Amino acid sequence: MSLGDENDGFGGGVGGSGQTRTRLPEGGSGDLYGGGTRRPPVRSSRSLITVVGVVVLLIAAIAFANRGDGDPTAGSSTSTDKAPAGAGAPTAATGVRPVTGRTGQIPTGFAHDEQGAQSAASNYAVALGSADMFRAGPRRVIVETVHDPAVVTGLLARLDTSYSPGFMAAVGLEADGTAPVGLAFVSRTIPVGAKVRDFTNDSATVDVWCTGLVGLAGEGSTKPVTSNWFTITQKLRWVENDWKIVSSEQTEGPTPVNGDNRASLADEIAEAVEGYGGFTYAR
């Protein structure tokens, strides 16, 4: 799924293992889904194009707009407790080496082991799913911080094109990515869990199961904050003494059944967004 085919979506991309993917909006008449009002399954949609996998909540944003150093074995747990058969390993508060480095608000300097790779992937998902990705300056900082330098230049060019004034207007934002006066733009990714699919000393593939929030909060908002569930698969490389993203992709779910919670009023959501900060995630 691309602008033309998988090889020429953006002038050939970065190529090889450095290709980074995501699903971005097609240009056209302004109807991002060709007239539909429900977000189609990622696996079958032809109204989205595969480009560079960094905008973690971009798919949800589109639907929202359309609707109106270490040894790799060093991180092994020393606990003798065994989880039930088929159960995922619990996520600890900190890993073998707590993350103390930071570039801006993004944790960096992860352990060179499987736990470090999971922690990196989870924290990078949070950064790439934030509202800062909708503004050019913060977006550049995020992309440069979490990606392999080999893919950054081409990636930024593609993203700057994708975050066009037309797309911003469809999401309900000003051309510079800021929210209209009196409203707060919400775009958050919250990791629920992570698992390593493949691991070597210098590469890792990590799945991060997430829930996310996206929308405009505040009195009079016509695009209320909604939630969604998705899984991000990141391919990481050990570069410059840290884990960095080489490529990523996003799929729907797993999605739980909705509960019976009462939907909060717009001003309650706005207050919560302003009052509750995010977390640093580590195994």
ABEGO torsion letter per residue (X at the ends): XBAABAAAABGGEAEEAABBBBBBBBBEAGBAAGGBABBBBAAABAABBBBBBABAAAAAAAAAAAAXXBBAAAABBABABBBBBGBBBBBBABBABBBABBBEABBBGBBBBAAAAAAAAAAAAAAAABAAAABAAAAAAAAAAABBAAAAAAAAAAAAAABBAAAAAAAGBBAAGBBBBGBBBBBBBBBABBBBABBBAABBBBBBBBBBBBEBBEBGBABBBBBBBBBBBBBBBBBGGBBBBABBBBBBOBBBBBBABBBBBAAAAAAAAAABBBBBBBX
